[in-house]
């Protein structure tokens, strides 16, 4: 299990992202990767749309970290937490794995998370 930077419902995600129920940023304890986990409402959104949104968010992460050597790995497997909720995640694999690099990755993910929940 990792350290969760936030773990709340996104009340502001109702304008253009009404299907994004909740987001979480999870750091692993060994500072080798960090995940942006997204919980989607499948009742009002097709699974292909969820996949497309996840890839689009991964592209935003790539653009925001263009000078880093990180691996950005979207997982669109669509794990169901409960009926009607699909979970996708985007993992950033860090190169060096130190606290400084983890802080840079967390900053990027926090900015992206804010952007997708407030657009």
N, CA, C and O atoms as a GROMACS GRO file, in nm:
protein
  476
    1UNK      N    1   0.084  -0.118   0.000
    1UNK     CA    2   0.000   0.000   0.000
    1UNK      C    3   0.088   0.123   0.000
    1UNK      O    4   0.200   0.119   0.051
    2UNK      N    5   0.041   0.230  -0.055
    2UNK     CA    6   0.118   0.352  -0.062
    2UNK      C    7   0.055   0.463   0.019
    2UNK      O    8  -0.047   0.444   0.085
    3UNK      N    9   0.116   0.578   0.014
    3UNK     CA   10   0.069   0.696   0.082
    3UNK      C   11  -0.031   0.766  -0.008
    3UNK      O   12   0.000   0.797  -0.123
    4UNK      N   13  -0.151   0.792   0.043
    4UNK     CA   14  -0.253   0.860  -0.035
    4UNK      C   15  -0.245   1.010  -0.007
    4UNK      O   16  -0.256   1.053   0.107
    5UNK      N   17  -0.225   1.086  -0.113
    5UNK     CA   18  -0.216   1.230  -0.096
    5UNK      C   19  -0.353   1.293  -0.078
    5UNK      O   20  -0.367   1.396  -0.011
    6UNK      N   21  -0.453   1.232  -0.136
    6UNK     CA   22  -0.590   1.280  -0.117
    6UNK      C   23  -0.682   1.162  -0.137
    6UNK      O   24  -0.646   1.063  -0.202
    7UNK      N   25  -0.799   1.171  -0.083
    7UNK     CA   26  -0.892   1.059  -0.093
    7UNK      C   27  -1.034   1.111  -0.071
    7UNK      O   28  -1.101   1.071   0.024
    8UNK      N   29  -1.078   1.200  -0.159
    8UNK     CA   30  -1.211   1.254  -0.140
    8UNK      C   31  -1.288   1.260  -0.270
    8UNK      O   32  -1.231   1.249  -0.378
    9UNK      N   33  -1.419   1.278  -0.257
    9UNK     CA   34  -1.501   1.294  -0.376
    9UNK      C   35  -1.473   1.429  -0.438
    9UNK      O   36  -1.444   1.526  -0.369
   10UNK      N   37  -1.481   1.433  -0.569
   10UNK     CA   38  -1.456   1.557  -0.642
   10UNK      C   39  -1.588   1.627  -0.670
   10UNK      O   40  -1.651   1.603  -0.773
   11UNK      N   41  -1.628   1.712  -0.580
   11UNK     CA   42  -1.754   1.783  -0.598
   11UNK      C   43  -1.747   1.876  -0.718
   11UNK      O   44  -1.850   1.903  -0.780
   12UNK      N   45  -1.629   1.926  -0.752
   12UNK     CA   46  -1.615   2.018  -0.864
   12UNK      C   47  -1.608   1.946  -0.999
   12UNK      O   48  -1.597   2.012  -1.102
   13UNK      N   49  -1.614   1.816  -1.000
   13UNK     CA   50  -1.600   1.742  -1.125
   13UNK      C   51  -1.733   1.731  -1.199
   13UNK      O   52  -1.751   1.640  -1.280
   14UNK      N   53  -1.825   1.821  -1.173
   14UNK     CA   54  -1.957   1.807  -1.231
   14UNK      C   55  -1.980   1.890  -1.357
   14UNK      O   56  -2.085   1.876  -1.418
   15UNK      N   57  -1.887   1.973  -1.399
   15UNK     CA   58  -1.909   2.054  -1.519
   15UNK      C   59  -1.887   1.972  -1.645
   15UNK      O   60  -1.984   1.930  -1.709
   16UNK      N   61  -1.762   1.948  -1.683
   16UNK     CA   62  -1.737   1.871  -1.805
   16UNK      C   63  -1.695   1.728  -1.776
   16UNK      O   64  -1.684   1.648  -1.868
   17UNK      N   65  -1.673   1.694  -1.651
   17UNK     CA   66  -1.635   1.559  -1.612
   17UNK      C   67  -1.737   1.504  -1.513
   17UNK      O   68  -1.700   1.465  -1.402
   18UNK      N   69  -1.864   1.499  -1.550
   18UNK     CA   70  -1.963   1.451  -1.453
   18UNK      C   71  -1.948   1.303  -1.422
   18UNK      O   72  -2.002   1.254  -1.322
   19UNK      N   73  -1.875   1.232  -1.505
   19UNK     CA   74  -1.861   1.088  -1.486
   19UNK      C   75  -1.739   1.050  -1.403
   19UNK      O   76  -1.721   0.934  -1.368
   20UNK      N   77  -1.654   1.147  -1.372
   20UNK     CA   78  -1.538   1.124  -1.286
   20UNK      C   79  -1.584   1.143  -1.142
   20UNK      O   80  -1.608   1.255  -1.098
   21UNK      N   81  -1.595   1.032  -1.071
   21UNK     CA   82  -1.651   1.034  -0.936
   21UNK      C   83  -1.547   1.077  -0.833
   21UNK      O   84  -1.576   1.158  -0.745
   22UNK      N   85  -1.427   1.022  -0.844
   22UNK     CA   86  -1.325   1.044  -0.741
   22UNK      C   87  -1.188   1.021  -0.802
   22UNK      O   88  -1.172   0.940  -0.893
   23UNK      N   89  -1.088   1.093  -0.751
   23UNK     CA   90  -0.949   1.071  -0.790
   23UNK      C   91  -0.864   1.054  -0.665
   23UNK      O   92  -0.897   1.106  -0.558
   24UNK      N   93  -0.754   0.982  -0.680
   24UNK     CA   94  -0.659   0.964  -0.571
   24UNK      C   95  -0.519   0.967  -0.631
   24UNK      O   96  -0.497   0.922  -0.744
   25UNK      N   97  -0.424   1.019  -0.555
   25UNK     CA   98  -0.284   1.009  -0.592
   25UNK      C   99  -0.217   0.924  -0.485
   25UNK      O  100  -0.222   0.956  -0.366
   26UNK      N  101  -0.155   0.816  -0.529
   26UNK     CA  102  -0.097   0.720  -0.435
   26UNK      C  103   0.052   0.704  -0.463
   26UNK      O  104   0.091   0.662  -0.572
   27UNK      N  105   0.133   0.738  -0.364
   27UNK     CA  106   0.279   0.716  -0.373
   27UNK      C  107   0.311   0.580  -0.315
   27UNK      O  108   0.250   0.538  -0.217
   28UNK      N  109   0.407   0.510  -0.376
   28UNK     CA  110   0.449   0.386  -0.310
   28UNK      C  111   0.559   0.420  -0.210
   28UNK      O  112   0.623   0.524  -0.219
   29UNK      N  113   0.580   0.332  -0.117
   29UNK     CA  114   0.671   0.360  -0.005
   29UNK      C  115   0.818   0.361  -0.043
   29UNK      O  116   0.900   0.420   0.028
   30UNK      N  117   0.853   0.298  -0.153
   30UNK     CA  118   0.994   0.292  -0.193
   30UNK      C  119   1.032   0.402  -0.292
   30UNK      O  120   1.143   0.401  -0.345
   31UNK      N  121   0.940   0.496  -0.317
   31UNK     CA  122   0.965   0.609  -0.408
   31UNK      C  123   1.005   0.566  -0.549
   31UNK      O  124   1.089   0.631  -0.612
   32UNK      N  125   0.947   0.459  -0.599
   32UNK     CA  126   0.977   0.416  -0.736
   32UNK      C  127   0.866   0.448  -0.834
   32UNK      O  128   0.890   0.453  -0.955
   33UNK      N  129   0.744   0.469  -0.785
   33UNK     CA  130   0.635   0.507  -0.873
   33UNK      C  131   0.526   0.579  -0.794
   33UNK      O  132   0.520   0.575  -0.672
   34UNK      N  133   0.440   0.645  -0.870
   34UNK     CA  134   0.327   0.718  -0.814
   34UNK      C  135   0.210   0.699  -0.910
   34UNK      O  136   0.228   0.698  -1.032
   35UNK      N  137   0.088   0.684  -0.857
   35UNK     CA  138  -0.030   0.656  -0.938
   35UNK      C  139  -0.135   0.765  -0.924
   35UNK      O  140  -0.158   0.818  -0.815
   36UNK      N  141  -0.198   0.797  -1.036
   36UNK     CA  142  -0.321   0.876  -1.036
   36UNK      C  143  -0.433   0.777  -1.063
   36UNK      O  144  -0.443   0.720  -1.172
   37UNK      N  145  -0.518   0.755  -0.962
   37UNK     CA  146  -0.627   0.659  -0.972
   37UNK      C  147  -0.757   0.737  -0.992
   37UNK      O  148  -0.785   0.833  -0.921
   38UNK      N  149  -0.835   0.693  -1.091
   38UNK     CA  150  -0.960   0.762  -1.124
   38UNK      C  151  -1.075   0.664  -1.119
   38UNK      O  152  -1.067   0.553  -1.173
   39UNK      N  153  -1.184   0.704  -1.054
   39UNK     CA  154  -1.304   0.623  -1.041
   39UNK      C  155  -1.412   0.689  -1.127
   39UNK      O  156  -1.447   0.805  -1.106
   40UNK      N  157  -1.465   0.614  -1.223
   40UNK     CA  158  -1.559   0.666  -1.322
   40UNK      C  159  -1.697   0.603  -1.301
   40UNK      O  160  -1.709   0.488  -1.258
   41UNK      N  161  -1.800   0.680  -1.332
   41UNK     CA  162  -1.938   0.632  -1.328
   41UNK      C  163  -1.970   0.568  -1.463
   41UNK      O  164  -1.989   0.639  -1.562
   42UNK      N  165  -1.976   0.437  -1.466
   42UNK     CA  166  -2.000   0.366  -1.592
   42UNK      C  167  -2.148   0.371  -1.632
   42UNK      O  168  -2.181   0.342  -1.747
   43UNK      N  169  -2.234   0.408  -1.541
   43UNK     CA  170  -2.377   0.413  -1.572
   43UNK      C  171  -2.410   0.520  -1.676
   43UNK      O  172  -2.506   0.506  -1.752
   44UNK      N  173  -2.330   0.627  -1.679
   44UNK     CA  174  -2.360   0.737  -1.770
   44UNK      C  175  -2.253   0.757  -1.876
   44UNK      O  176  -2.259   0.855  -1.951
   45UNK      N  177  -2.156   0.667  -1.885
   45UNK     CA  178  -2.045   0.684  -1.978
   45UNK      C  179  -2.005   0.548  -2.034
   45UNK      O  180  -1.994   0.451  -1.959
   46UNK      N  181  -1.983   0.542  -2.163
   46UNK     CA  182  -1.939   0.417  -2.224
   46UNK      C  183  -1.796   0.386  -2.184
   46UNK      O  184  -1.716   0.477  -2.161
   47UNK      N  185  -1.764   0.257  -2.176
   47UNK     CA  186  -1.630   0.217  -2.135
   47UNK      C  187  -1.523   0.272  -2.229
   47UNK      O  188  -1.415   0.310  -2.184
   48UNK      N  189  -1.552   0.278  -2.360
   48UNK     CA  190  -1.454   0.333  -2.456
   48UNK      C  191  -1.429   0.481  -2.428
   48UNK      O  192  -1.317   0.528  -2.448
   49UNK      N  193  -1.529   0.553  -2.383
   49UNK     CA  194  -1.510   0.693  -2.347
   49UNK      C  195  -1.419   0.705  -2.225
   49UNK      O  196  -1.334   0.794  -2.218
   50UNK      N  197  -1.437   0.615  -2.130
   50UNK     CA  198  -1.352   0.614  -2.011
   50UNK      C  199  -1.208   0.586  -2.051
   50UNK      O  200  -1.116   0.651  -2.002
   51UNK      N  201  -1.188   0.491  -2.141
   51UNK     CA  202  -1.054   0.461  -2.190
   51UNK      C  203  -0.994   0.583  -2.260
   51UNK      O  204  -0.878   0.618  -2.236
   52UNK      N  205  -1.071   0.647  -2.345
   52UNK     CA  206  -1.021   0.764  -2.418
   52UNK      C  207  -0.984   0.877  -2.323
   52UNK      O  208  -0.881   0.942  -2.341
   53UNK      N  209  -1.067   0.901  -2.223
   53UNK     CA  210  -1.036   1.005  -2.124
   53UNK      C  211  -0.907   0.972  -2.049
   53UNK      O  212  -0.824   1.061  -2.026
   54UNK      N  213  -0.889   0.845  -2.013
   54UNK     CA  214  -0.768   0.805  -1.941
   54UNK      C  215  -0.643   0.827  -2.027
   54UNK      O  216  -0.542   0.878  -1.978
   55UNK      N  217  -0.650   0.790  -2.155
   55UNK     CA  218  -0.536   0.814  -2.244
   55UNK      C  219  -0.511   0.964  -2.263
   55UNK      O  220  -0.396   1.007  -2.271
   56UNK      N  221  -0.618   1.042  -2.270
   56UNK     CA  222  -0.602   1.187  -2.282
   56UNK      C  223  -0.534   1.248  -2.161
   56UNK      O  224  -0.451   1.337  -2.174
   57UNK      N  225  -0.571   1.201  -2.043
   57UNK     CA  226  -0.508   1.249  -1.920
   57UNK      C  227  -0.361   1.206  -1.915
   57UNK      O  228  -0.276   1.282  -1.870
   58UNK      N  229  -0.332   1.084  -1.961
   58UNK     CA  230  -0.192   1.039  -1.968
   58UNK      C  231  -0.112   1.130  -2.061
   58UNK      O  232   0.004   1.160  -2.034
   59UNK      N  233  -0.173   1.173  -2.171
   59UNK     CA  234  -0.105   1.265  -2.264
   59UNK      C  235  -0.075   1.398  -2.196
   59UNK      O  236   0.031   1.456  -2.217
   60UNK      N  237  -0.169   1.446  -2.113
   60UNK     CA  238  -0.145   1.570  -2.039
   60UNK      C  239  -0.026   1.555  -1.944
   60UNK      O  240   0.055   1.646  -1.929
   61UNK      N  241  -0.016   1.439  -1.880
   61UNK     CA  242   0.096   1.412  -1.789
   61UNK      C  243   0.226   1.410  -1.867
   61UNK      O  244   0.327   1.464  -1.820
   62UNK      N  245   0.226   1.350  -1.984
   62UNK     CA  246   0.346   1.347  -2.069
   62UNK      C  247   0.389   1.487  -2.108
   62UNK      O  248   0.508   1.520  -2.102
   63UNK      N  249   0.293   1.570  -2.147
   63UNK     CA  250   0.325   1.708  -2.184
   63UNK      C  251   0.380   1.787  -2.066
   63UNK      O  252   0.475   1.865  -2.081
   64UNK      N  253   0.321   1.766  -1.949
   64UNK     CA  254   0.363   1.841  -1.830
   64UNK      C  255   0.498   1.797  -1.777
   64UNK      O  256   0.562   1.869  -1.701
   65UNK      N  257   0.542   1.678  -1.817
   65UNK     CA  258   0.671   1.626  -1.767
   65UNK      C  259   0.766   1.596  -1.882
   65UNK      O  260   0.844   1.500  -1.875
   66UNK      N  261   0.760   1.676  -1.987
   66UNK     CA  262   0.835   1.645  -2.109
   66UNK      C  263   0.986   1.639  -2.090
   66UNK      O  264   1.054   1.576  -2.171
   67UNK      N  265   1.040   1.703  -1.989
   67UNK     CA  266   1.185   1.701  -1.970
   67UNK      C  267   1.230   1.596  -1.869
   67UNK      O  268   1.349   1.585  -1.839
   68UNK      N  269   1.137   1.519  -1.818
   68UNK     CA  270   1.169   1.408  -1.727
   68UNK      C  271   1.186   1.282  -1.810
   68UNK      O  272   1.141   1.276  -1.925
   69UNK      N  273   1.248   1.181  -1.754
   69UNK     CA  274   1.267   1.054  -1.824
   69UNK      C  275   1.173   0.946  -1.769
   69UNK      O  276   1.204   0.827  -1.778
   70UNK      N  277   1.061   0.986  -1.714
   70UNK     CA  278   0.967   0.894  -1.654
   70UNK      C  279   0.894   0.811  -1.758
   70UNK      O  280   0.881   0.851  -1.874
   71UNK      N  281   0.847   0.696  -1.716
   71UNK     CA  282   0.757   0.615  -1.797
   71UNK      C  283   0.616   0.644  -1.748
   71UNK      O  284   0.587   0.627  -1.630
   72UNK      N  285   0.529   0.688  -1.838
   72UNK     CA  286   0.390   0.715  -1.805
   72UNK      C  287   0.308   0.599  -1.860
   72UNK      O  288   0.302   0.577  -1.981
   73UNK      N  289   0.245   0.524  -1.771
   73UNK     CA  290   0.181   0.398  -1.807
   73UNK      C  291   0.033   0.399  -1.768
   73UNK      O  292   0.000   0.373  -1.652
   74UNK      N  293  -0.057   0.429  -1.864
   74UNK     CA  294  -0.200   0.422  -1.832
   74UNK      C  295  -0.249   0.279  -1.826
   74UNK      O  296  -0.213   0.196  -1.911
   75UNK      N  297  -0.331   0.249  -1.727
   75UNK     CA  298  -0.392   0.117  -1.712
   75UNK      C  299  -0.543   0.135  -1.727
   75UNK      O  300  -0.608   0.192  -1.639
   76UNK      N  301  -0.596   0.088  -1.837
   76UNK     CA  302  -0.738   0.107  -1.864
   76UNK      C  303  -0.815  -0.024  -1.852
   76UNK      O  304  -0.918  -0.042  -1.917
   77UNK      N  305  -0.765  -0.113  -1.770
   77UNK     CA  306  -0.829  -0.242  -1.754
   77UNK      C  307  -0.971  -0.234  -1.705
   77UNK      O  308  -1.050  -0.325  -1.728
   78UNK      N  309  -1.005  -0.126  -1.637
   78UNK     CA  310  -1.143  -0.108  -1.594
   78UNK      C  311  -1.184  -0.195  -1.478
   78UNK      O  312  -1.287  -0.262  -1.485
   79UNK      N  313  -1.108  -0.194  -1.373
   79UNK     CA  314  -1.144  -0.273  -1.254
   79UNK      C  315  -1.271  -0.218  -1.192
   79UNK      O  316  -1.282  -0.098  -1.169
   80UNK      N  317  -1.365  -0.304  -1.165
   80UNK     CA  318  -1.491  -0.262  -1.102
   80UNK      C  319  -1.478  -0.270  -0.952
   80UNK      O  320  -1.456  -0.378  -0.896
   81UNK      N  321  -1.491  -0.156  -0.886
   81UNK     CA  322  -1.492  -0.155  -0.740
   81UNK      C  323  -1.627  -0.201  -0.689
   81UNK      O  324  -1.636  -0.279  -0.594
   82UNK      N  325  -1.729  -0.154  -0.750
   82UNK     CA  326  -1.866  -0.194  -0.718
   82UNK      C  327  -1.947  -0.171  -0.845
   82UNK      O  328  -1.898  -0.113  -0.941
   83UNK      N  329  -2.066  -0.215  -0.844
   83UNK     CA  330  -2.150  -0.207  -0.962
   83UNK      C  331  -2.157  -0.063  -1.016
   83UNK      O  332  -2.195   0.029  -0.944
   84UNK      N  333  -2.121  -0.048  -1.141
   84UNK     CA  334  -2.132   0.082  -1.206
   84UNK      C  335  -2.013   0.174  -1.190
   84UNK      O  336  -2.015   0.284  -1.244
   85UNK      N  337  -1.909   0.133  -1.120
   85UNK     CA  338  -1.790   0.216  -1.102
   85UNK      C  339  -1.671   0.146  -1.166
   85UNK      O  340  -1.640   0.031  -1.134
   86UNK      N  341  -1.604   0.216  -1.256
   86UNK     CA  342  -1.485   0.163  -1.323
   86UNK      C  343  -1.364   0.241  -1.275
   86UNK      O  344  -1.368   0.364  -1.267
   87UNK      N  345  -1.257   0.170  -1.242
   87UNK     CA  346  -1.135   0.234  -1.195
   87UNK      C  347  -1.026   0.219  -1.300
   87UNK      O  348  -0.998   0.109  -1.347
   88UNK      N  349  -0.965   0.331  -1.335
   88UNK     CA  350  -0.847   0.330  -1.421
   88UNK      C  351  -0.736   0.401  -1.346
   88UNK      O  352  -0.762   0.475  -1.251
   89UNK      N  353  -0.612   0.378  -1.388
   89UNK     CA  354  -0.504   0.451  -1.324
   89UNK      C  355  -0.394   0.481  -1.424
   89UNK      O  356  -0.380   0.414  -1.526
   90UNK      N  357  -0.316   0.580  -1.390
   90UNK     CA  358  -0.198   0.617  -1.469
   90UNK      C  359  -0.081   0.615  -1.372
   90UNK      O  360  -0.078   0.688  -1.274
   91UNK      N  361   0.016   0.530  -1.402
   91UNK     CA  362   0.134   0.516  -1.317
   91UNK      C  363   0.251   0.590  -1.380
   91UNK      O  364   0.275   0.580  -1.500
   92UNK      N  365   0.323   0.663  -1.297
   92UNK     CA  366   0.450   0.723  -1.339
   92UNK      C  367   0.560   0.641  -1.273
   92UNK      O  368   0.572   0.638  -1.150
   93UNK      N  369   0.640   0.576  -1.356
   93UNK     CA  370   0.757   0.502  -1.308
   93UNK      C  371   0.874   0.600  -1.306
   93UNK      O  372   0.910   0.657  -1.409
   94UNK      N  373   0.933   0.620  -1.190
   94UNK     CA  374   1.042   0.715  -1.174
   94UNK      C  375   1.175   0.653  -1.214
   94UNK      O  376   1.192   0.532  -1.206
   95UNK      N  377   1.268   0.736  -1.258
   95UNK     CA  378   1.398   0.688  -1.304
   95UNK      C  379   1.490   0.662  -1.186
   95UNK      O  380   1.546   0.553  -1.173
   96UNK      N  381   1.507   0.762  -1.100
   96UNK     CA  382   1.601   0.750  -0.988
   96UNK      C  383   1.533   0.704  -0.860
   96UNK      O  384   1.595   0.637  -0.777
   97UNK      N  385   1.409   0.740  -0.842
   97UNK     CA  386   1.334   0.694  -0.727
   97UNK      C  387   1.361   0.764  -0.596
   97UNK      O  388   1.329   0.710  -0.491
   98UNK      N  389   1.416   0.881  -0.599
   98UNK     CA  390   1.442   0.955  -0.475
   98UNK      C  391   1.324   1.042  -0.434
   98UNK      O  392   1.226   1.055  -0.507
   99UNK      N  393   1.337   1.101  -0.316
   99UNK     CA  394   1.230   1.186  -0.265
   99UNK      C  395   1.212   1.312  -0.350
   99UNK      O  396   1.100   1.359  -0.368
  100UNK      N  397   1.322   1.365  -0.402
  100UNK     CA  398   1.314   1.485  -0.484
  100UNK      C  399   1.238   1.457  -0.614
  100UNK      O  400   1.154   1.536  -0.655
  101UNK      N  401   1.269   1.344  -0.677
  101UNK     CA  402   1.199   1.307  -0.799
  101UNK      C  403   1.052   1.277  -0.770
  101UNK      O  404   0.965   1.312  -0.849
  102UNK      N  405   1.024   1.212  -0.659
  102UNK     CA  406   0.887   1.184  -0.620
  102UNK      C  407   0.810   1.313  -0.598
  102UNK      O  408   0.692   1.322  -0.635
  103UNK      N  409   0.873   1.412  -0.539
  103UNK     CA  410   0.807   1.541  -0.516
  103UNK      C  411   0.772   1.607  -0.650
  103UNK      O  412   0.665   1.666  -0.663
  104UNK      N  413   0.862   1.600  -0.748
  104UNK     CA  414   0.834   1.657  -0.880
  104UNK      C  415   0.716   1.584  -0.946
  104UNK      O  416   0.628   1.648  -1.003
  105UNK      N  417   0.714   1.452  -0.936
  105UNK     CA  418   0.605   1.374  -0.996
  105UNK      C  419   0.473   1.404  -0.926
  105UNK      O  420   0.369   1.418  -0.992
  106UNK      N  421   0.476   1.415  -0.794
  106UNK     CA  422   0.354   1.447  -0.718
  106UNK      C  423   0.301   1.584  -0.757
  106UNK      O  424   0.180   1.602  -0.768
  107UNK      N  425   0.390   1.679  -0.778
  107UNK     CA  426   0.349   1.814  -0.818
  107UNK      C  427   0.280   1.810  -0.954
  107UNK      O  428   0.177   1.876  -0.974
  108UNK      N  429   0.336   1.735  -1.048
  108UNK     CA  430   0.275   1.722  -1.180
  108UNK      C  431   0.136   1.659  -1.168
  108UNK      O  432   0.041   1.709  -1.227
  109UNK      N  433   0.125   1.550  -1.092
  109UNK     CA  434  -0.004   1.482  -1.080
  109UNK      C  435  -0.108   1.568  -1.007
  109UNK      O  436  -0.225   1.567  -1.043
  110UNK      N  437  -0.066   1.641  -0.905
  110UNK     CA  438  -0.160   1.729  -0.835
  110UNK      C  439  -0.213   1.837  -0.929
  110UNK      O  440  -0.331   1.870  -0.924
  111UNK      N  441  -0.127   1.892  -1.014
  111UNK     CA  442  -0.170   1.995  -1.109
  111UNK      C  443  -0.266   1.935  -1.213
  111UNK      O  444  -0.367   1.997  -1.247
  112UNK      N  445  -0.235   1.818  -1.263
  112UNK     CA  446  -0.322   1.751  -1.360
  112UNK      C  447  -0.455   1.714  -1.295
  112UNK      O  448  -0.561   1.734  -1.354
  113UNK      N  449  -0.449   1.662  -1.173
  113UNK     CA  450  -0.572   1.627  -1.103
  113UNK      C  451  -0.661   1.749  -1.084
  113UNK      O  452  -0.782   1.742  -1.103
  114UNK      N  453  -0.602   1.861  -1.045
  114UNK     CA  454  -0.679   1.984  -1.029
  114UNK      C  455  -0.742   2.023  -1.162
  114UNK      O  456  -0.859   2.061  -1.167
  115UNK      N  457  -0.663   2.015  -1.269
  115UNK     CA  458  -0.712   2.053  -1.401
  115UNK      C  459  -0.831   1.968  -1.445
  115UNK      O  460  -0.930   2.021  -1.494
  116UNK      N  461  -0.823   1.837  -1.427
  116UNK     CA  462  -0.932   1.751  -1.475
  116UNK      C  463  -1.055   1.758  -1.387
  116UNK      O  464  -1.165   1.727  -1.434
  117UNK      N  465  -1.041   1.796  -1.262
  117UNK     CA  466  -1.156   1.804  -1.174
  117UNK      C  467  -1.220   1.943  -1.171
  117UNK      O  468  -1.327   1.962  -1.114
  118UNK      N  469  -1.154   2.041  -1.234
  118UNK     CA  470  -1.207   2.178  -1.232
  118UNK      C  471  -1.228   2.236  -1.371
  118UNK      O  472  -1.251   2.356  -1.384
  119UNK      N  473  -1.221   2.153  -1.475
  119UNK     CA  474  -1.244   2.210  -1.609
  119UNK      C  475  -1.389   2.223  -1.638
  119UNK      O  476  -1.426   2.268  -1.746
   0.00000   0.00000   0.00000
